[in-house]
Amino acid sequence: MPKTVHILFLCVANSARSQLAEGLAKSIFEETAVVESAGSAPSGFVQPWAIAVLNEDGIDISSHRSKSIADLRPEFLEKLDYVITLCAEEVCPVLSVPAVRLHWPIKDPASVDELEKPLAFRRARDEIRMRLHAFKNEIL
């Protein structure tokens, strides 16, 4: 059986992109990965549209919470294999760990007008899903 990979998704607020990535990655990788997400300035909540668009795929992140890097378990951080940042228009958080760093610039769907949010969140979800499938094929 292959080694379990440890993946951390980072963005600023940990309310949209990194939450989408965490939910999708847990579904796609299943038992082959331990997945977490965090932000450098957590918003304190998960965007309702992030919850809604993952629900469309049968993925429930309604119990997720926005958290900071400091909230992550030290054991998880010690085993970290990949840190994937998802920032596009803002400064991404930096984490000093000996893990492979990847950057997937995804426009923040929470930053658009309310009427544009359904489409923006679906686009972010679909782009993250596509990248995760390619990433999984590359590393496993």
N, C-alpha and C positions, 0 to 999 in steps of 0.2 A: 504494500500500500504506500502511495506517495506521502511525503511529509506534508503536514498541515501547514499552509501558508497563513501568515498573519498580515492583514491589510488594514491600513488606516486611511480614511478619506478625510481631507482637511479643506475647510473653506473659512470664511470669516464668521458668519453668524450661526453656522450649523443648524440652519432652519429649512434649507431647500435642497441645493445641489448635493451636499455631502449626505443628507438624509436620504435622498433618492438613491444615491450610490450605495449606501449601506444596505438599504432594503433590497435593492436589485441584486447586489453581490451576494447577500445571504441566500437569496433564492437561487441564483445561478451556480454558486460554488457549493452550496449545501455543506456537507461535512468536511470538504477538502480545504476550508478556510475558516479562520476566525476573523471576523470583520467588525470594525468599529468606525465611528465618525466623531469628529470634534471640530470646534472652531476657536479662532483666536479671540473673538469677542462674541460669545454666544448670546443669541437673542432672548433665550429663556422659553422659546416655544418652537414647535415645528409648524411650518406653513400649512394651512388647511389644504391648499391645492397640491402639496407634495403628498399628503395622506390620500387625497382623492384620486390622483392619477395612478398611484401605485395600487389602490383598491381596484381600479379598472383591470389590473393585471392579476388580481387575486392575492396581492401582497399587503399585509396589514402592518403599518408602522404607527398606528394610533397610540401605542404605548411608548413610543420613542420620546426622548426629551432632548432639548438642545443642551450640549455640554461643552466644557472647555477641555483642553489637553490635560490640565491638572486633574480632571475628573476620571481620567483613564487609569486602569489598574497598572501598577508598576510591572507586574508579571507579563502583561500584554505588551507593554512598551519594550521590555527586554527581549522579547521574541520577535519583534516587528521585522518583517521581510520587505514590505513595500509601504511607502507613504505616497499617496496620490492626492495632489492638490487640484482643486476644481475652479479656482478663481480665474476671472477673465479681465474684468475692468478694475479690480481692486488689488491691493497688495496681499499676496498669499501669506499665510502663516508659515513659519520655518520651525522645524523640529530637529534638534541635534541628536540624531540616533544613527547608528550604522546600518541603515536600511536603504534599499534602492528607492530613489525619488523619481516619480513620474509627474508630469504636469499635463492635465487635460483641461484646457481653457474652455469653460462653458459659461455662456452668458447667464447672469443671475435672473431666473424667471420671476423672482419676487420683486424685482426692480421696475417691472413694466406696469402700465396702467391696469386697473382692476379688470377691465373688459378684455384685455389681452392675456391675462394670466392663464386661463385654461389652455390655450394654444402654446404659450411659452413653457409651461410646466410639462406638457406632453412632448414638446420638442426636446427639452432638457432630458426627460426620462428616456426618450428613444435614442438620443445620442449617447447617453451614459450606458444604456443597455448594449448598444452596438460595440462600444469600446470595451465593455466588460467581457463580451463573448470573444472578441479578438485577443484580449489580454489573457483570458483563461486558456485559449488554444495555444498561446505563446508559452505560458509558464507550466502548464500541466501536461 
